[in-house]
Amino acid sequence: YPPYLFEQGHIAYRLGNYAQADCAFGLCVERSEMTHDGFYLDAARIARARCLALDGRANLAVKVIADAAPDSATWLDRRFSKDEVMKSLIGASSH
């Protein structure tokens, strides 16, 4: 159920458990694709990419966020747009 999985990811993110949040957001993406739920799909992709970056896996985060719509965003501890997260990933992956 995408809303439940997104909430689980959000809770893990807020607790600083980025690997656990990545897993929950990844499942949210999978379920959203299976059920054609566009509401959570891009938000979960961006949230997952943010968690991957915070967990030190910027290269994987770049791949995860690539499929999100250009004007999409998500809400974690604040609003994060796809472009904003992409810019932070480009800097992180060049290190």
N, CA and C atoms as an extended XYZ file, in Angstrom:
285
Properties=species:S:1:pos:R:3:atomname:S:1:resname:S:1:resid:I:1 pbc="F F F"
N         0.846       -1.171        0.000 N   TYR     1
C         0.000        0.000        0.000 CA  TYR     1
C         0.895        1.238        0.000 C   TYR     1
N         0.995        1.971       -1.100 N   PRO     2
C         1.936        3.089       -1.201 CA  PRO     2
C         1.870        4.128       -0.069 C   PRO     2
N         0.704        4.570        0.371 N   PRO     3
C         0.711        5.564        1.461 CA  PRO     3
C         1.380        5.039        2.739 C   PRO     3
N         1.132        3.787        3.066 N   TYR     4
C         1.736        3.184        4.253 CA  TYR     4
C         3.253        3.104        4.090 C   TYR     4
N         3.718        2.635        2.927 N   LEU     5
C         5.150        2.511        2.685 CA  LEU     5
C         5.843        3.873        2.696 C   LEU     5
N         5.185        4.879        2.127 N   PHE     6
C         5.776        6.219        2.141 CA  PHE     6
C         5.891        6.728        3.577 C   PHE     6
N         4.867        6.504        4.367 N   GLU     7
C         4.899        6.934        5.775 CA  GLU     7
C         6.000        6.205        6.540 C   GLU     7
N         6.179        4.917        6.284 N   GLN     8
C         7.254        4.171        6.937 CA  GLN     8
C         8.620        4.745        6.550 C   GLN     8
N         8.786        5.072        5.291 N   GLY     9
C        10.029        5.694        4.845 CA  GLY     9
C        10.253        7.043        5.494 C   GLY     9
N         9.181        7.805        5.598 N   HIS    10
C         9.274        9.136        6.207 CA  HIS    10
C         9.675        9.035        7.675 C   HIS    10
N         9.104        8.102        8.392 N   ILE    11
C         9.445        7.905        9.813 CA  ILE    11
C        10.918        7.512        9.945 C   ILE    11
N        11.368        6.568        9.132 N   ALA    12
C        12.766        6.138        9.183 CA  ALA    12
C        13.700        7.303        8.840 C   ALA    12
N        13.317        8.103        7.853 N   TYR    13
C        14.105        9.281        7.479 CA  TYR    13
C        14.231       10.237        8.657 C   TYR    13
N        13.113       10.513        9.294 N   ARG    14
C        13.120       11.457       10.437 CA  ARG    14
C        13.967       10.938       11.587 C   ARG    14
N        14.065        9.622       11.717 N   LEU    15
C        14.883        9.018       12.776 CA  LEU    15
C        16.354        8.891       12.365 C   LEU    15
N        16.668        9.236       11.119 N   GLY    16
C        18.045        9.140       10.637 CA  GLY    16
C        18.442        7.754       10.180 C   GLY    16
N        17.472        6.873       10.007 N   ASN    17
C        17.725        5.511        9.518 CA  ASN    17
C        17.587        5.501        7.993 C   ASN    17
N        18.589        6.040        7.314 N   TYR    18
C        18.483        6.266        5.876 CA  TYR    18
C        18.423        4.980        5.061 C   TYR    18
N        19.115        3.942        5.487 N   ALA    19
C        19.055        2.664        4.760 CA  ALA    19
C        17.657        2.063        4.866 C   ALA    19
N        17.061        2.131        6.034 N   GLN    20
C        15.697        1.624        6.230 CA  GLN    20
C        14.705        2.478        5.437 C   GLN    20
N        14.904        3.782        5.435 N   ALA    21
C        14.031        4.675        4.673 CA  ALA    21
C        14.148        4.387        3.183 C   ALA    21
N        15.370        4.166        2.703 N   ASP    22
C        15.596        3.809        1.304 CA  ASP    22
C        14.781        2.576        0.932 C   ASP    22
N        14.811        1.575        1.789 N   CYS    23
C        14.078        0.330        1.536 CA  CYS    23
C        12.566        0.597        1.441 C   CYS    23
N        12.026        1.344        2.378 N   ALA    24
C        10.585        1.630        2.384 CA  ALA    24
C        10.182        2.464        1.165 C   ALA    24
N        10.971        3.489        0.853 N   PHE    25
C        10.654        4.305       -0.318 CA  PHE    25
C        10.801        3.486       -1.605 C   PHE    25
N        11.785        2.580       -1.644 N   GLY    26
C        11.947        1.704       -2.808 CA  GLY    26
C        10.736        0.804       -3.012 C   GLY    26
N        10.222        0.246       -1.915 N   LEU    27
C         9.006       -0.572       -2.003 CA  LEU    27
C         7.811        0.276       -2.431 C   LEU    27
N         7.771        1.511       -1.955 N   CYS    28
C         6.685        2.422       -2.350 CA  CYS    28
C         6.721        2.660       -3.859 C   CYS    28
N         7.913        2.839       -4.411 N   VAL    29
C         8.053        3.020       -5.859 CA  VAL    29
C         7.548        1.778       -6.591 C   VAL    29
N         7.981        0.602       -6.142 N   GLU    30
C         7.556       -0.651       -6.789 CA  GLU    30
C         6.046       -0.803       -6.759 C   GLU    30
N         5.450       -0.602       -5.602 N   ARG    31
C         3.985       -0.770       -5.469 CA  ARG    31
C         3.236        0.294       -6.264 C   ARG    31
N         3.778        1.512       -6.283 N   SER    32
C         3.142        2.580       -7.052 CA  SER    32
C         3.157        2.255       -8.536 C   SER    32
N         4.252        1.678       -9.017 N   GLU    33
C         4.322        1.282      -10.420 CA  GLU    33
C         3.330        0.155      -10.712 C   GLU    33
N         3.229       -0.803       -9.803 N   MET    34
C         2.315       -1.940       -9.996 CA  MET    34
C         0.855       -1.500      -10.012 C   MET    34
N         0.501       -0.542       -9.166 N   THR    35
C        -0.890       -0.114       -9.046 CA  THR    35
C        -1.205        1.143       -9.864 C   THR    35
N        -0.202        1.607      -10.620 N   HIS    36
C        -0.356        2.823      -11.424 CA  HIS    36
C        -0.771        4.018      -10.555 C   HIS    36
N        -0.146        4.117       -9.395 N   ASP    37
C        -0.414        5.190       -8.444 CA  ASP    37
C         0.591        6.316       -8.670 C   ASP    37
N         0.222        7.283       -9.472 N   GLY    38
C         1.116        8.391       -9.777 CA  GLY    38
C         1.293        9.375       -8.643 C   GLY    38
N         0.441        9.324       -7.651 N   PHE    39
C         0.525       10.282       -6.548 CA  PHE    39
C         1.801       10.095       -5.742 C   PHE    39
N         2.157        8.865       -5.428 N   TYR    40
C         3.328        8.593       -4.596 CA  TYR    40
C         4.586        8.272       -5.397 C   TYR    40
N         4.455        7.946       -6.658 N   LEU    41
C         5.572        7.424       -7.442 CA  LEU    41
C         6.782        8.363       -7.460 C   LEU    41
N         6.622        9.563       -7.977 N   ASP    42
C         7.762       10.471       -8.076 CA  ASP    42
C         8.207       10.983       -6.709 C   ASP    42
N         7.261       11.186       -5.825 N   ALA    43
C         7.623       11.624       -4.466 CA  ALA    43
C         8.502       10.587       -3.784 C   ALA    43
N         8.184        9.319       -3.955 N   ALA    44
C         8.983        8.251       -3.351 CA  ALA    44
C        10.342        8.129       -4.027 C   ALA    44
N        10.408        8.345       -5.335 N   ARG    45
C        11.698        8.309       -6.033 CA  ARG    45
C        12.630        9.395       -5.501 C   ARG    45
N        12.100       10.598       -5.357 N   ILE    46
C        12.915       11.712       -4.865 CA  ILE    46
C        13.317       11.483       -3.412 C   ILE    46
N        12.387       11.031       -2.600 N   ALA    47
C        12.690       10.758       -1.191 CA  ALA    47
C        13.745        9.660       -1.077 C   ALA    47
N        13.614        8.633       -1.896 N   ARG    48
C        14.603        7.543       -1.861 CA  ARG    48
C        15.977        8.065       -2.266 C   ARG    48
N        16.028        8.874       -3.306 N   ALA    49
C        17.305        9.438       -3.746 CA  ALA    49
C        17.931       10.284       -2.645 C   ALA    49
N        17.135       11.053       -1.955 N   ARG    50
C        17.648       11.880       -0.846 CA  ARG    50
C        18.246       10.989        0.242 C   ARG    50
N        17.561        9.906        0.572 N   CYS    51
C        18.053        8.977        1.602 CA  CYS    51
C        19.339        8.294        1.154 C   CYS    51
N        19.388        7.888       -0.106 N   LEU    52
C        20.608        7.264       -0.623 CA  LEU    52
C        21.785        8.229       -0.547 C   LEU    52
N        21.555        9.480       -0.894 N   ALA    53
C        22.620       10.479       -0.830 CA  ALA    53
C        23.098       10.660        0.610 C   ALA    53
N        22.163       10.741        1.539 N   LEU    54
C        22.530       10.899        2.945 CA  LEU    54
C        23.224        9.663        3.500 C   LEU    54
N        22.985        8.518        2.868 N   ASP    55
C        23.606        7.261        3.283 CA  ASP    55
C        24.932        7.020        2.561 C   ASP    55
N        25.380        8.017        1.773 N   GLY    56
C        26.663        7.909        1.091 CA  GLY    56
C        26.641        7.162       -0.222 C   GLY    56
N        25.463        7.002       -0.817 N   ARG    57
C        25.345        6.260       -2.078 CA  ARG    57
C        24.800        7.163       -3.186 C   ARG    57
N        25.511        8.275       -3.424 N   ALA    58
C        25.060        9.279       -4.387 CA  ALA    58
C        24.957        8.732       -5.804 C   ALA    58
N        25.863        7.850       -6.196 N   ASN    59
C        25.811        7.308       -7.561 CA  ASN    59
C        24.525        6.533       -7.810 C   ASN    59
N        24.080        5.748       -6.838 N   LEU    60
C        22.819        5.027       -6.970 CA  LEU    60
C        21.645        6.002       -6.930 C   LEU    60
N        21.761        7.032       -6.110 N   ALA    61
C        20.697        8.031       -6.002 CA  ALA    61
C        20.435        8.711       -7.341 C   ALA    61
N        21.487        8.989       -8.102 N   VAL    62
C        21.336        9.617       -9.420 CA  VAL    62
C        20.502        8.733      -10.337 C   VAL    62
N        20.726        7.433      -10.291 N   LYS    63
C        19.959        6.487      -11.115 CA  LYS    63
C        18.500        6.423      -10.673 C   LYS    63
N        18.279        6.452       -9.361 N   VAL    64
C        16.925        6.336       -8.800 CA  VAL    64
C        16.058        7.536       -9.169 C   VAL    64
N        16.638        8.720       -9.117 N   ILE    65
C        15.848        9.931       -9.335 CA  ILE    65
C        15.655       10.249      -10.818 C   ILE    65
N        16.413        9.624      -11.679 N   ALA    66
C        16.364        9.940      -13.109 CA  ALA    66
C        14.966        9.799      -13.707 C   ALA    66
N        14.177        8.835      -13.256 N   ASP    67
C        12.850        8.598      -13.830 CA  ASP    67
C        11.762        9.511      -13.280 C   ASP    67
N        12.063       10.305      -12.267 N   ALA    68
C        11.047       11.210      -11.708 CA  ALA    68
C        10.755       12.333      -12.701 C   ALA    68
N         9.514       12.767      -12.726 N   ALA    69
C         9.106       13.856      -13.616 CA  ALA    69
C         9.893       15.127      -13.286 C   ALA    69
N        10.211       15.934      -14.293 N   PRO    70
C        11.044       17.120      -14.073 CA  PRO    70
C        10.512       18.107      -13.025 C   PRO    70
N         9.220       18.269      -12.944 N   ASP    71
C         8.660       19.256      -12.020 CA  ASP    71
C         8.159       18.636      -10.712 C   ASP    71
N         8.596       17.424      -10.398 N   SER    72
C         8.100       16.732       -9.210 CA  SER    72
C         8.880       17.136       -7.961 C   SER    72
N         8.265       16.857       -6.812 N   ALA    73
C         8.871       17.183       -5.523 CA  ALA    73
C         8.325       16.232       -4.471 C   ALA    73
N         8.937       16.274       -3.302 N   THR    74
C         8.476       15.472       -2.176 CA  THR    74
C         8.615       16.287       -0.909 C   THR    74
N         7.968       15.838        0.132 N   TRP    75
C         8.051       16.498        1.423 CA  TRP    75
C         8.659       15.523        2.424 C   TRP    75
N         9.777       15.912        3.042 N   LEU    76
C        10.373       15.108        4.108 CA  LEU    76
C        10.411       15.995        5.353 C   LEU    76
N        11.549       16.589        5.663 N   ASP    77
C        11.573       17.574        6.737 CA  ASP    77
C        11.311       18.967        6.176 C   ASP    77
N        11.303       19.044        4.860 N   ARG    78
C        10.901       20.221        4.087 CA  ARG    78
C        10.663       19.740        2.664 C   ARG    78
N        10.290       20.639        1.802 N   ARG    79
C        10.027       20.280        0.409 CA  ARG    79
C        11.348       20.137       -0.337 C   ARG    79
N        11.490       19.049       -1.090 N   PHE    80
C        12.653       18.813       -1.943 CA  PHE    80
C        12.161       18.583       -3.363 C   PHE    80
N        12.622       19.405       -4.301 N   SER    81
C        12.273       19.194       -5.707 CA  SER    81
C        13.277       18.246       -6.340 C   SER    81
N        12.903       17.692       -7.479 N   LYS    82
C        13.819       16.816       -8.211 CA  LYS    82
C        15.095       17.575       -8.555 C   LYS    82
N        14.950       18.788       -9.075 N   ASP    83
C        16.119       19.570       -9.476 CA  ASP    83
C        17.047       19.850       -8.305 C   ASP    83
N        16.478       20.184       -7.174 N   GLU    84
C        17.279       20.480       -5.986 CA  GLU    84
C        18.085       19.254       -5.541 C   GLU    84
N        17.442       18.099       -5.517 N   VAL    85
C        18.126       16.879       -5.110 CA  VAL    85
C        19.181       16.503       -6.150 C   VAL    85
N        18.860       16.656       -7.441 N   MET    86
C        19.825       16.353       -8.505 CA  MET    86
C        21.080       17.211       -8.352 C   MET    86
N        20.910       18.497       -8.083 N   LYS    87
C        22.064       19.392       -7.916 CA  LYS    87
C        22.936       18.937       -6.749 C   LYS    87
N        22.321       18.522       -5.657 N   SER    88
C        23.108       18.057       -4.513 CA  SER    88
C        23.802       16.737       -4.824 C   SER    88
N        23.192       15.909       -5.644 N   LEU    89
C        23.787       14.622       -6.009 CA  LEU    89
C        24.982       14.792       -6.936 C   LEU    89
N        24.899       15.725       -7.846 N   ILE    90
C        25.998       15.953       -8.781 CA  ILE    90
C        27.247       16.368       -8.012 C   ILE    90
N        27.081       17.234       -7.032 N   GLY    91
C        28.215       17.622       -6.199 CA  GLY    91
C        28.740       16.475       -5.365 C   GLY    91
N        27.832       15.653       -4.824 N   ALA    92
C        28.237       14.544       -3.959 CA  ALA    92
C        28.904       13.424       -4.751 C   ALA    92
N        28.430       13.151       -5.963 N   SER    93
C        28.990       12.040       -6.735 CA  SER    93
C        30.329       12.383       -7.364 C   SER    93
N        30.685       13.668       -7.401 N   SER    94
C        31.973       14.056       -7.971 CA  SER    94
C        33.114       13.946       -6.963 C   SER    94
N        32.793       13.621       -5.711 N   HIS    95
C        33.833       13.499       -4.676 CA  HIS    95
C        34.472       12.148       -4.696 C   HIS    95
